Amino acid sequence: MSHSIFNRRWAAVILEAITRHGVQHICIAPGSRSAPLTLEAAASRLSCHTHFDERGLGYLALGLAKASRQPVAILVTSGTAVANLYPAIIEASLTGERLIILSADRPPELIGCGANQAIVQPGLFASHVSGALNLPRPSADISARWLVSAIDALLQQHPAGAIHINCPFAEPLYGEESLAFKAWHDELGNWWHEDTPWLMMSAATPTPFTSSWPRWRQKRGLVVAGKLSAEEGVALAKWAAELGWPLLSDIQSHTGTPLPCAEVWLREAHAQKALASAQIIIQFGARLTGKRLAGWLAASQPEAYWLIDPLPGHLDPAHRRSQRMVAETGAWLAAHPAIAQPEWSPSLQALAEETHRSLACRLQEFGEAQLALRLPELLPENGTLFLGNSLTVRLVNAFACLPAGYAVYANRGASGIDGLIATAAGVQRGNGKPLLAIVGDLSALYDLNSLALLQMPLVLIVVNNSGGQIFSMLPTPAAEREKFFTMPPRVSFAAAAMAFGLDYQQPQDWSELKAAVAAGWQRDTATLIELKVAGESGAQWLAEAGK
């Protein structure tokens, strides 16, 4: 019984230590080996979120981290429960969200001897975590000062991506609270009543300043905006406009899309010729959604190409001769002010606006392409948008013109279709704003368990286009396409909505869809809207627009 009490003391130090690094949310899956941590979390000031599916739990935490911009803890029991977090950890490793994995484990004597639910957990996530710490089994012979110092060092040495703290616990795992081992606990003194880490490590680096900027800002420049925060996107749009430089933006840039439908008009020879005269290209944020923009950018040959992104690494799949700057966009803009200049290529603005008007006239068919173009009509006021992968995000990126600063989220690191509903649920919990989420039918089926996580105010649109229609844009053999690539599920989501207590709607035209979304914000439960559309229509629009 005394051992179970010390397990709780040990767990309390771990949880208190991570709160000193901004952790406010912890996502917990059921399990016995993790009971000391779970019970301490329940008694702490942390906001606790639970889910029975560890894969969905990982993505829930990812969404919380995206929206809150704070590290989020995930607590699971031992065995394959830990492995189910892998997809979310991979995504965080590529996009930089801070996840702190607390995996309970069997003690060393139960590993490799046939004990139940015992696998080798240290090193499980390999290079996909930025750092890892394999704790010893709890022991009063180990100083509490060592425990907090080890956790503080790990979190401060690895400021981006996921980290893994493996926590072995020996039985017994349950016991009543007690004053036992209070001296071990009290070794940390006033730390318990403060809000700073035990160990403080300074890792601040100055924003790089490019001395040639006063010269370059007077030349013909082009700005490319990848994934940015809402504040950064608005600031960047203003900065580019003052310079008179064209701004080509990704759907996650929050810039307000000054030159909409670039994925369409970039096919025009005169547009390519105009852009080719840019002497410098500056890209803020990596991982562009649009294949046409990425392809044009890869083939461009400016005198200089700069890439600014806060995450370390190469981040340039075209391997251009470039200048790579690791910096936050806002800080970089402040260090490199613009000067007022006239637009050097005003014809691009006219071309982009005419392309958008033309699409609005041509796109009258009710379906996912029309949904992408007219998406701003559905957005909740002061709300948030979450976009699924594959065809969904590509259509919106190509056709939509969203308001500047309107919050948009997506999983565009590994760009998988797993965990999208759970991520959307995490985003909604993280910022508390009304959220409109759009995913495809296969994505919804892949993450069906996460319908249990949805809570108001949230409307989920599932585009049922008979499977993975992104493959109809690729040279997949027609004879094998349906069986081996698109795999149409031939399901209705009405029963799924009923099973998870969601309101269900299946609109037949645009006016019904708009009414269903508007009514969704007034309901007591989250709403699932199934949009049944012609199979290849959206993919065809994306492939053929602008021809």
N, C-alpha and C positions, 0 to 999 in steps of 0.2 A: 504494500500500500504506500510506503514512503517513496518508492520508486515512481509510482504514478504521480505523486505530488510534485516530485522534482521535474518530471516530464513537463508538467504545466508551467513551472517556474522557467524552465529553459525556453519553452514555446513563447511565454510572455515577453522575454527579452528579445527574441527574434522579431516578433510582431511590432514591439515598441521601436526597435531599431529602424525598421523600414519606414515607419511613419515619419521619422525625422528627415526622410528624403522625398517627402511630398505624397506618399501613398495615402489615399483617402478611401479607396475602394478595394475590396477583396472578393474574388469570385471563388466559390467553394462547391466542390462536388462531394457527395456522400462517401464515407469510408471509415473504417475502424482504426487503421494504423495512423491516420491523420487526426484522430480524436483530440489529442492534446492541443494541437494548433487550432482546430475547429472550435473547441470550447473556449479557448482564450480569445479567439476572434469574436465570438458571440458576446463576450463580456467586455470587448474593447470599444473604442470610439469609431472604429472603422465601419463604413457602410458595407454590409454583407449582401452579396448576390449569390443565389444558388441555382444549380441546374444539374439534372441527373445524367447529362451527356457531356463527357469531358471535352470532346471535340468542339461542341457548341460552346461550352464554357470558355475555352481558350479564345474563341472568336468574340464572345461577349466582352471579355476583358480587353481584347484588341479595340473594339468599338468604343469602350469607355475611355481607353487611353487616347484614341484619336480625338474624341470630343473634349475631354478634360485637359489634354496636353500635360497630363501628370502620369507618373508610373502607376501601374495597377498590378496588384498581387493576385496570383492564382494558386489555390490550394487543392491538391489532389492526394489520394491515397497511393499505395505502392502498386507496382505491376504495370499491366497494360494501360491503366488509367493515365499514367504519366505519358506513355507513347502517344495517346490520343491528342495530346497538345501540340504535336509536331507541326501540323499545317499552319496553325496560328503563329507559332514561333518562327517558322520560315518567313511568313509574311512580315512579321515585325522586324526580322533581321534585315529585310530589304527596304523597308519604309521608315524604320527608326523608332517606332513606338516602343515605350518602355514597359516591358512585362517582367515581373519578378515571379519566377516559378518556385513555389515551395512544394516539393514532392516529399511526402512521407515515405519511409523506407524501412525494410527489415534491418535489424542490426547485423553486423558483419558475419556473425557465426551462423546466420540463417541463409547466407548467400552461397550458391553453388553446391548445395547439399540436398536438393530436392524438396526444400521447404515450400509450402504453398504460397502462391502469389509473390514469389521472390524472383526478381530479375536483376541484372546488373544495370543499375540506374546511373551511376557516375559516368559522364561522357556520352550519355545517350543521345544528346542533341548535337554532338560534334561541333562543327564550325558554325552552326546556325544560331548559337547563343554567343553573345559577345564576351561573356565571362561565366565562370562556374565556381561553386564552392561545395565541397563534399564535407559536411560536418561530421564530427565524431558522434558516437552515441552520448546522450546527456549524462554528465558526470559532475558531481560537486567538486571533484579534484581539478576540473578545468575552470579557470577564472571567468567570471561573467565579463570582465574587461576584455578578455581575448575574444569572446563571442561577439560583442558589439563592435570591436575594432575590425574583426574579420569581415563582418557584414558591411560596415561603413566603407572600408577600403574597396571591396568588390563593387559597390554601387557607384562610388566616385571615380574609380578607374575605368568604368565602362558606362559612359553616359547615354548611349543609344542602343536600341535593340533589346532583346530579351537576355536575362541572366537566370541561371539555374542554381538554386540552393537546395541540395539534397539533405534531408533531415531524418536520419535513422532514429527509431524509437523502439525500445525493448518493452515487453509487457511487464506489469499491467499498465494499461492505457487509460483506465478510468479510475477516478477516486474523488473523494470530497475535498473541498478547499481546506487548507490548513496553514498554520503559521510555521510549519517545518521548512527548513532551508531558508529562513528569512535573512540570515546573515549573508548567505551567498547572494541573494537578491539585493540586499542593502549595500553591497560592495560598490554599487554604482552611484550611491549617494544622491546628490541633488539632481543628477541627470534625469531621474524619474519625474521631476517636477518642471523640467525645462523642455524646450522644443527644438534643440539643435543636436546634430550627431555627436557622438562621443569623440570620434576622430574626424578632424577637419582637414581635407586635402585640397589645396588650391590648384585648379586645373584651367583657369581662365586663360584664353588666348586672345590677343587683340585682333580686330577685324582687319584683314589685309587691305592696304591701300596701294593702288596701282598708280605710280607716278606719271605714267603716260596718259592718264585719263583726261587732263585738260586739253590735250591735243586730239584724242580720239572723239571726244564729245562734239567736236566741230565738224566731223565728217558724216558721211551717210551711214547710219547705223540701222540695224534691225534687231528687235527684241523678240525673244521666244520665251513664253511663260509656261512652265510645267506645273508641278504640284506646289502650291503655295498656300499659306493661310489666308483667311479672308482679309485681314488687315494688310498683309503683304501684297495681295493682289490689287487692292484698291490703290495702294501707294505706288505700285509699279506702273499701273495704267496712267496715273497722273504724271509720273516721271517720264515715261515714254512720250506722252502727248506733249509735254513741255519741250522735249528735245526735237519733236517733229518726226520721230522714228516710227515706222510701222510696228505693230505689236501682233504677233501670231500667238494665240493662246490655246492651251489645253483646257478641257472641261473642268479640271481641278484647280485652275489658276485663280479663280475668283476675280478676274479682271473685268468682267462685264462683256467680254468678247467684242472688242472694238472693231475687229474685222471678221464678222461671222462667216460660217460655212467655208472656212479655208480648205477643208478636205474636198470640197467640190471645185472651187475656182482655182485652186493650185494646179489643176490640170490644164488651164489655159496658158498657151505659149506666151502671150504678152504679159501675163502676171509673173511667170517665171523669169522673163527677161527683165522686168522691172526690179524684182527682188535680187536678181543676180548683180545689180549694180551696187548693192550694199558693200561697204568697205569693211565693216566690222559687224559680227553677230554676237550678241550677248544673250545667253540662255540662263534663266533663273529657274531652278528646280528641274530635276531629271525625270525620266520615265514618262515619255509622251505617249498619249493614247492613239493619236491619229497616225496611221501607217503612211499616208501620203505626205504629211508634214515631216515625219521622221525621215522618209526616203528623200524628200527634197533637201532637207537639212544635211543629210549624209553626203549628198552629191555637190553641195554648195562649196565654193572656193573663195571665201572672203580673205582679205588681207590678215584678219585676226578673228579668232573665235574664242570667247571666254565662256566658261561654265561656272556658275555660282550655285552652290548647294551646301546646306549645313552638314550633310553626312559625308564622312570620309570616303575615299575610294575613287576609282577611275570614272565610272558612270557615263562613259561615252562609247556606245557600241560601234560607232563609225571610226573610232580611233584616229580622230583628226589631230593635226598639229594644233595645240590649243594651250590656253592658260586656265588651269583648274584652281578655283579659289574656294576653300572651305569656310563658309561664312553664312550667317543668317541674312536673308534678303533685306530686311529692314535696316539692319546695321550697315550693310554694304551700300545701300542707296544713300543713307545719311552721310557716309564717308565719300561718296562720289556724286555730288549734286549735279543736277541738270542745268542747262542754260536755255533760255527761250529761243527757239528757232522755228521757221516755217516748215511745214511738211515737205519732204523731198520727193514723195511719191503719192500725191493725192488721188491718182487714178485708182489705186487699190481700194480706197474707201468706197468709191462709187461702184466698183466691180463687186465688192463684198455685199453691199446693200442691195444691189440689183439681183444678185444670186439668191439672197434670202427672200426677196419679194417673189421671184420667179418660182422658187420651191413652194412658197405658200399658195400660189395660184395652182400649181400642178398637183400638189399633194392633197387630194380630196378624199382618197380612199381611207376608210376607217381601219387603222392598224397600227403597228408599232412604229412605222416611220412617221405617221401623222402624230402619234403620241410624242415622239422626240421633238418634232418641229414646234408643236403647240404646248410643250411641257410647261412653260412659264404661266400658262393659264390655270394650272392645277396646283401651283406651289402655295403652301399655307403662308400667311403673313408672319413675318419674323420666325420662319421655320427653317427646316433643314431638308436636304435632298440626299438620298443614298442610292447609288447606281450599281446594279449588278454587272458582272463581267460578260465577256463574249460579245454578242451582238448588241445588247442593251446599251452599254457605255459607248460603243462605237457610233451608234445611231445618234445618240444625244450629243456626242462630241462633234459630229459632222453637221447636224441640222439646227441644234438649239442655240438660242441667244439668251443666256441667263442674266439676271441683274447683277451688277457689280457688288461683290461682297456677300452674295447669298451663299450660305454654307453648303458645300458639296463634298461628299465623302464617297470613297470607293476603295476596294482592295486591289490596287494596281501595282503591287510589288511582284508577287508570283502570278498574279492575275488568274487565280483559280476560281472555280465555281462553288467550292466548298465553303461553308460557314458564312454565307452572305447574309442570311436572315439574322443569325446571331450577332454579326457585326453591326447590322442596322439597329438591332435592339440595344446593343451597348452604346451606340452613338446617341440614341434617344435618351437613355438613362443618364448619359454623361453630361448632356447639356439641358435636358428637360424641355426642349422645344418640340413643337409639332414636327413630325418627320414623315415625309413621303418617300417610300422605298419602292424601287422597281427592279424585279429580277425575272429571269426566264424560267420556263417550266422545269427544265432539268435541274437548274440551280435550286429551285424550291424543293423538289423531291430530295435532292442531295442533303438538304438541311431541314427536313420536315420536322424533326424533333424540336427545333428552335422556335417553332410557332408557339411553344409553351412559354417563351420569354417575352412575347409581345404584350405591351401594355400601352394604354392611352397616354398622350395623343399620337397615334401612329396609323397610317394607311399603307398597306402593302399591295402593290399591283403585281400580279403574276401574269406575265405575257405567255400565254399558251399558244406557241407557234409550231407545235408538233415536233419538239425536240431541238437538237443543236443545229439550228439553221445557219450558223456561221460556216458550217462545212459546205453549204450549197454555194458559198462564194469561192471555195477552193477547188482545185482540179481533182476532186475525188471522183472516182469512177461511178457513173450513174447507177450501174447495176448493183454495186455494193454500198452505195451511199446511205440508204435508209437503214439497212441491217447493222452496219458496222460503224457508222459515223453519226448521223443525226439521231438515230434510236428514238423515234417518237414514242412517248410513254403511253399515249392514248388514255389519259386519266382526266377526271374532273376533280377540282380542288374543293368542291362543296362539302364533301364528307370530312376532309381534313380540317376545314374551318369549323365545322360542327364539333369534331372531336376535341379541338383545343379551345372551344368557347369563343370563337371569333365571329363577328358579323360577316356575312358573305353577300357579294353582289356580282352579277355578271352582265354588265351593260352591253348593249347592242350597237350603239353609235356614240358619237362624240358628246352630244348633249347629255345622254344618260351617264356616260363616264364622268363628265364634269359634275353632274348632280350627285353621283355616288361618292366622289371624293369629297365634295363640300359637306355632305351629310356625315361622312366619316369622322370629321373633327368634332361633331356634336354628340357622338355616341359614348356610351359608358365603357365599351370594349373596343379593342383594336379591330380594324376592318381589313378583310382580305378581298380584293377585287380581282376576279379572273377575267383576263382579256383574251378571248379566243379569236385568233386572227388567222388569215391565210398563211400557210406554211412558209413559203419562200419569199413572200412579198417584201418584207423588211430588208432582207439581204439583197434582193434585186434592186431596191431603191438605192441602197448604199453603193452597190456596184455600178449602177448606171447613171446616177445623178451627175449632171455636168457633161455627159457625153453629147 
